[in-house]
Amino acid sequence: MIISITGYTQGCVIVRNISGFGQYNFTDNSFSRSDWYINVTNRYFKSYRDFKGTTELKFPDDSIQTVRSFTTDFTVGRFLKNGWSLALSLPISVNSRTSKTEHGGIANPAHATRSFGIGDIRFTAYKWVLEPRVNQKINFQFGLGVKLATGDYQYQDYFYRKEDSAILAPVNPSIQLGDGGTAIFTELNTFYVVNRNINFYGNFYYLINPRDHNGTSNLLGRKPTTQSLIYQVKAGNDINSVPDQYTIRAGANFKLNKWLFSAGLRNEGIPVHDLVGKSNGSRRGGHNTSIEPGIIYSVKKASVYTYIPIIISRKTRQSVADKKETVLWNDPNRIIFRQGGFANYLVFVGVQFKL
């Protein structure tokens, strides 16, 4: 399948690229004898739906804010002896956010802010628990890696308060190229072979981000002169948080000649509280759950794959800063809740070469 690769945007509920085993070939239930592999994964989604908890917020069409994200991940991996392997991943993203409310208001034309560049580079070491061998029924792979803060987490573009004037400011956190944190992440991958045509898979990933917040303003160039913005600043909701992230995947693969058809479930998101360090700043905590169909076609030492996770449920949660801001208002009708942006589905297309 595909070695673990990640390309995030920071703000909305996290979307992580497809992850898998790299050395293990589901199409023939065997371990690759290659020494190197190259993997290229393309991910696209369009986010335009906002949720408060599990309730979708309905806005007029001219108030909808749309995020489009396209990321290409380049990974180079090396297979070593005794079930060890190493991987280095470099994501490059092109993002945009189209909105009226972030610019001159709904009475004015919509404008788009954009970001482009490399994201956070990752280096991972993997180890199979059991020695890889022919016709293996089950195995577990552990991964431990580091995420570097190479993506620009203070990317700026122009916001139009009036049609004839613009101000340069950090873009919305949903299209920032990185989160500003140097992090440690862990993985657990497993498979179980039922027979030559059916097998099961499971992936678990957790990113531990110790940094509290990255100091980047999300006021979009506005000055805190209104009561709403003043309370936002007092609560710390004006600065981007550096959150933990997680992904869980599980499902089954069905082989048909050189084709492999996959069906599974996927859950991913951002917790309200980090495992290590503080959890202040503005974050859009929550998660989404998807049905994840996929297809892989293998020929010699190359595999082409497509996955289209279809989101079936979503939920956002109040962050630490949201709760502080709610206390400042002291109004039971004013519950601060940073709603998260969600897509209806995601598209992953990629190819892996074993050298």
C-alpha positions as CSV (number, residue, x, y, z in Angstrom):
1,M,0.0,0.0,0.0
2,I,1.3,3.4,0.9
3,I,3.9,4.5,3.5
4,S,2.7,7.0,6.1
5,I,2.6,10.5,4.6
6,T,1.1,13.6,5.9
7,G,0.2,17.0,4.5
8,Y,-1.9,19.2,6.7
9,T,-3.5,22.5,6.7
10,Q,-3.6,23.8,10.2
11,G,-7.0,25.2,11.0
12,C,-10.0,23.1,10.0
13,V,-10.5,19.5,11.2
14,I,-7.3,17.8,10.0
15,V,-7.3,15.8,6.7
16,R,-4.4,13.3,6.7
17,N,-3.1,11.5,3.6
18,I,-3.7,7.8,3.1
19,S,-1.3,5.7,5.2
20,G,-0.2,2.1,4.9
21,F,2.7,-0.3,5.0
22,G,5.1,0.6,2.2
23,Q,7.0,-2.7,2.2
24,Y,3.9,-5.0,2.4
25,N,2.1,-5.6,-0.9
26,F,-1.6,-6.2,-0.4
27,T,-2.1,-7.2,-4.0
28,D,0.0,-10.4,-3.6
29,N,0.2,-10.7,0.2
30,S,4.0,-10.5,0.3
31,F,6.9,-8.2,1.4
32,S,8.8,-6.3,-1.2
33,R,12.4,-7.2,-1.9
34,S,13.2,-3.8,-3.3
35,D,15.7,-1.5,-1.4
36,W,14.0,1.8,-2.2
37,Y,10.6,3.2,-3.0
38,I,9.2,6.6,-4.2
39,N,5.7,7.6,-3.4
40,V,3.7,10.5,-4.8
41,T,0.3,11.2,-3.3
42,N,-2.1,14.0,-4.5
43,R,-4.9,15.1,-2.1
44,Y,-7.8,17.5,-2.9
45,F,-10.8,18.7,-1.0
46,K,-13.2,21.6,-1.0
47,S,-14.5,22.7,2.4
48,Y,-17.6,24.9,2.7
49,R,-19.8,23.5,5.5
50,D,-19.6,24.8,9.1
51,F,-20.7,22.8,12.1
52,K,-21.3,23.8,15.7
53,G,-21.1,20.5,17.6
54,T,-23.1,18.1,15.3
55,T,-25.4,20.9,14.0
56,E,-24.7,22.3,10.6
57,L,-24.9,26.1,10.5
58,K,-27.0,27.4,7.6
59,F,-25.8,30.6,6.0
60,P,-27.0,32.5,3.0
61,D,-25.1,31.6,-0.2
62,D,-23.3,34.9,-0.2
63,S,-22.0,34.3,3.3
64,I,-20.4,30.9,2.6
65,Q,-16.6,30.7,3.0
66,T,-14.9,28.1,0.8
67,V,-11.5,26.5,1.3
68,R,-9.9,24.6,-1.5
69,S,-6.8,22.6,-0.8
70,F,-4.5,20.7,-3.1
71,T,-1.4,18.9,-1.7
72,T,1.2,16.7,-3.3
73,D,3.4,14.6,-1.0
74,F,6.7,13.3,-2.2
75,T,8.2,10.4,-0.1
76,V,11.4,8.6,-0.5
77,G,11.9,5.4,1.6
78,R,14.6,2.9,2.3
79,F,13.9,-0.7,3.3
80,L,16.5,-2.1,5.7
81,K,17.2,-5.5,7.2
82,N,15.2,-7.2,10.0
83,G,12.0,-5.4,9.2
84,W,13.3,-1.8,9.6
85,S,12.6,1.0,7.1
86,L,13.1,4.8,6.9
87,A,11.0,7.4,5.1
88,L,11.4,11.1,4.4
89,S,8.3,13.1,3.3
90,L,8.0,16.5,1.7
91,P,4.5,18.0,1.1
92,I,3.8,21.0,-1.2
93,S,0.4,22.7,-1.0
94,V,-1.7,25.1,-3.0
95,N,-4.6,26.5,-0.9
96,S,-7.2,29.2,-1.3
97,R,-10.0,30.6,0.9
98,T,-12.8,32.6,-0.8
99,S,-15.0,34.8,1.4
100,K,-16.9,38.0,1.7
101,T,-17.0,38.3,5.5
102,E,-13.2,38.2,5.8
103,H,-13.0,41.2,3.5
104,G,-15.4,44.0,3.0
105,G,-18.5,42.2,4.2
106,I,-21.4,40.5,2.4
107,A,-22.4,43.7,0.6
108,N,-19.1,43.6,-1.3
109,P,-17.6,41.2,-3.8
110,A,-15.9,38.0,-2.6
111,H,-12.1,37.8,-2.6
112,A,-9.7,34.9,-2.3
113,T,-6.6,34.7,-0.1
114,R,-4.1,32.0,-1.1
115,S,-1.0,30.2,0.2
116,F,1.6,28.1,-1.7
117,G,4.8,26.4,-0.6
118,I,6.2,23.4,1.2
119,G,4.6,22.1,4.4
120,D,6.0,20.4,7.5
121,I,8.7,17.8,6.5
122,R,8.5,14.4,8.3
123,F,11.1,11.7,9.0
124,T,9.9,8.3,10.1
125,A,11.5,5.0,11.3
126,Y,9.4,1.8,11.1
127,K,9.8,-1.7,12.5
128,W,7.8,-4.9,11.9
129,V,7.3,-6.7,15.1
130,L,7.4,-10.1,13.5
131,E,10.2,-11.0,11.0
132,P,8.7,-10.5,7.5
133,R,8.4,-13.8,5.7
134,V,6.5,-15.5,2.8
135,N,2.8,-16.2,3.3
136,Q,2.6,-14.4,6.6
137,K,-0.9,-14.3,8.1
138,I,-0.5,-11.3,10.5
139,N,2.0,-8.7,11.5
140,F,2.3,-5.4,13.3
141,Q,4.4,-2.4,12.3
142,F,5.4,0.4,14.7
143,G,6.5,3.8,13.5
144,L,8.1,6.7,15.3
145,G,8.9,10.0,13.6
146,V,9.6,13.7,13.9
147,K,7.7,16.5,12.2
148,L,9.7,19.7,11.6
149,A,8.3,23.2,11.5
150,T,9.3,23.8,7.9
151,G,5.9,25.0,6.6
152,D,5.3,28.7,6.8
153,Y,2.8,29.2,9.6
154,Q,2.7,33.0,9.2
155,Y,1.9,33.1,5.5
156,Q,0.3,36.4,4.5
157,D,-2.0,37.7,1.7
158,Y,-4.1,40.7,1.1
159,F,-7.5,41.4,2.7
160,Y,-9.8,43.9,1.2
161,R,-11.6,46.0,3.8
162,K,-12.6,48.3,0.9
163,E,-12.5,47.7,-2.8
164,D,-9.8,50.3,-3.3
165,S,-7.6,49.4,-0.4
166,A,-6.1,46.2,1.0
167,I,-4.1,45.1,4.1
168,L,-1.4,42.4,4.3
169,A,-2.0,40.0,7.1
170,P,-1.6,36.3,8.0
171,V,-4.2,34.2,6.2
172,N,-6.9,32.1,7.9
173,P,-5.4,29.2,9.8
174,S,-7.2,26.7,7.6
175,I,-4.9,27.5,4.7
176,Q,-1.6,28.1,6.6
177,L,1.2,25.8,5.3
178,G,2.2,24.5,8.7
179,D,1.4,24.7,12.4
180,G,4.7,26.0,13.7
181,G,5.4,23.1,16.0
182,T,8.3,20.5,16.1
183,A,6.4,17.3,17.0
184,I,6.8,13.6,17.6
185,F,4.4,11.2,16.1
186,T,3.6,7.5,16.6
187,E,2.0,4.9,14.3
188,L,0.7,1.4,14.5
189,N,-0.1,-0.5,11.3
190,T,-1.4,-4.1,11.1
191,F,-2.8,-6.6,8.6
192,Y,-4.5,-10.0,8.8
193,V,-4.7,-12.3,5.7
194,V,-7.9,-14.3,5.5
195,N,-7.1,-16.0,2.2
196,R,-5.3,-15.1,-1.1
197,N,-8.2,-12.7,-2.0
198,I,-9.2,-11.1,1.3
199,N,-7.3,-9.3,4.0
200,F,-7.9,-6.8,6.7
201,Y,-5.9,-3.7,7.6
202,G,-5.7,-1.2,10.4
203,N,-3.8,2.1,10.9
204,F,-3.5,4.4,14.0
205,Y,-1.6,7.7,14.0
206,Y,-1.1,10.3,16.7
207,L,0.9,13.5,16.4
208,I,2.2,15.0,19.7
209,N,2.7,18.7,19.4
210,P,4.2,20.1,22.7
211,R,4.2,23.8,21.6
212,D,1.3,25.8,23.0
213,H,0.6,28.4,20.3
214,N,2.7,29.8,17.5
215,G,2.1,33.5,17.9
216,T,0.4,34.0,14.6
217,S,-2.6,36.3,14.6
218,N,-5.9,35.2,13.1
219,L,-7.5,38.6,13.2
220,L,-6.9,38.9,9.5
221,G,-5.5,42.4,9.8
222,R,-8.4,43.7,12.0
223,K,-7.7,45.8,15.1
224,P,-9.4,44.8,18.3
225,T,-11.6,47.8,18.7
226,T,-15.0,46.1,19.0
227,Q,-16.2,44.2,22.1
228,S,-16.2,41.0,20.3
229,L,-12.6,41.3,19.1
230,I,-11.5,42.6,22.6
231,Y,-12.9,39.5,24.3
232,Q,-11.4,37.3,21.6
233,V,-8.0,38.8,22.4
234,K,-8.4,38.5,26.2
235,A,-9.3,34.8,25.8
236,G,-6.3,34.1,23.6
237,N,-8.5,33.2,20.7
238,D,-6.7,35.6,18.4
239,I,-3.5,33.5,18.3
240,N,-3.3,30.1,16.4
241,S,-2.9,27.1,18.6
242,V,-0.5,24.2,17.8
243,P,-2.7,21.1,18.3
244,D,-2.2,17.4,18.5
245,Q,-3.8,15.4,15.6
246,Y,-4.9,11.8,15.1
247,T,-6.1,9.4,12.5
248,I,-7.7,5.9,12.8
249,R,-8.4,3.7,9.7
250,A,-9.6,0.1,9.5
251,G,-11.1,-2.0,6.7
252,A,-10.8,-4.9,4.3
253,N,-9.1,-5.4,0.9
254,F,-10.5,-7.6,-1.9
255,K,-8.1,-8.8,-4.6
256,L,-9.1,-9.4,-8.2
257,N,-6.1,-10.2,-10.4
258,K,-4.0,-7.1,-10.5
259,W,-6.7,-5.0,-8.9
260,L,-7.4,-4.5,-5.2
261,F,-10.6,-3.0,-4.0
262,S,-10.7,-1.5,-0.5
263,A,-13.6,-0.7,1.9
264,G,-13.1,0.8,5.3
265,L,-13.8,3.4,7.9
266,R,-11.8,6.5,8.8
267,N,-11.8,8.8,11.8
268,E,-9.6,11.8,12.2
269,G,-9.4,15.1,14.1
270,I,-8.0,17.5,16.6
271,P,-8.4,16.9,20.4
272,V,-9.3,19.8,22.6
273,H,-6.5,19.0,25.1
274,D,-3.0,18.0,24.0
275,L,-1.2,15.0,25.5
276,V,1.9,17.1,26.3
277,G,2.0,20.9,27.0
278,K,-0.7,23.5,27.1
279,S,-3.7,23.8,24.8
280,N,-4.2,27.6,24.5
281,G,-4.9,29.6,21.4
282,S,-7.5,29.3,18.7
283,R,-8.1,25.7,17.5
284,R,-11.0,24.1,15.8
285,G,-11.2,20.9,17.8
286,G,-13.4,18.1,16.6
287,H,-13.4,15.1,14.3
288,N,-15.0,13.6,11.2
289,T,-15.9,10.0,10.3
290,S,-15.8,8.7,6.7
291,I,-16.6,5.7,4.7
292,E,-13.3,5.1,2.7
293,P,-13.6,3.2,-0.6
294,G,-10.4,2.7,-2.5
295,I,-8.8,0.9,-5.5
296,I,-5.2,-0.1,-6.3
297,Y,-3.8,-1.3,-9.6
298,S,-0.4,-3.0,-9.5
299,V,1.9,-3.7,-12.4
300,K,5.5,-5.0,-11.8
301,K,7.1,-2.5,-9.4
302,A,4.5,0.3,-9.6
303,S,1.1,0.7,-7.9
304,V,-1.5,3.3,-8.8
305,Y,-4.2,4.1,-6.2
306,T,-7.3,6.2,-5.6
307,Y,-9.2,6.7,-2.4
308,I,-12.3,8.8,-1.9
309,P,-13.3,9.1,1.7
310,I,-17.0,10.1,2.0
311,I,-17.7,12.0,5.3
312,I,-20.8,10.6,7.1
313,S,-20.6,12.4,10.5
314,R,-18.9,15.5,11.9
315,K,-18.5,17.1,15.3
316,T,-16.7,20.2,16.6
317,R,-15.9,20.9,20.2
318,Q,-15.3,24.0,22.3
319,S,-11.6,24.8,22.7
320,V,-9.9,26.0,25.9
321,A,-9.9,29.6,24.5
322,D,-13.6,29.2,23.4
323,K,-14.6,28.4,27.0
324,K,-12.6,31.4,28.3
325,E,-14.3,33.7,25.8
326,T,-17.7,32.4,26.8
327,V,-17.0,33.2,30.5
328,L,-16.0,36.8,29.5
329,W,-19.4,37.3,27.8
330,N,-21.3,36.0,30.8
331,D,-24.4,35.5,28.6
332,P,-26.1,32.1,28.4
333,N,-27.2,33.1,24.8
334,R,-23.6,33.8,23.8
335,I,-21.7,30.5,23.8
336,I,-18.5,30.9,21.8
337,F,-17.9,27.9,19.5
338,R,-15.3,28.1,16.7
339,Q,-17.2,26.1,14.1
340,G,-15.0,23.9,11.8
341,G,-15.1,23.8,8.0
342,F,-15.8,20.4,6.4
343,A,-15.9,18.9,3.0
344,N,-18.4,16.3,1.8
345,Y,-15.7,14.0,0.4
346,L,-11.9,13.9,-0.2
347,V,-9.9,12.7,-3.2
348,F,-6.6,10.9,-3.0
349,V,-4.7,9.9,-6.1
350,G,-1.1,8.6,-6.2
351,V,1.5,6.2,-7.4
352,Q,4.2,4.2,-5.7
353,F,7.4,2.9,-7.3
354,K,9.6,0.3,-5.8
355,L,13.2,0.5,-7.0
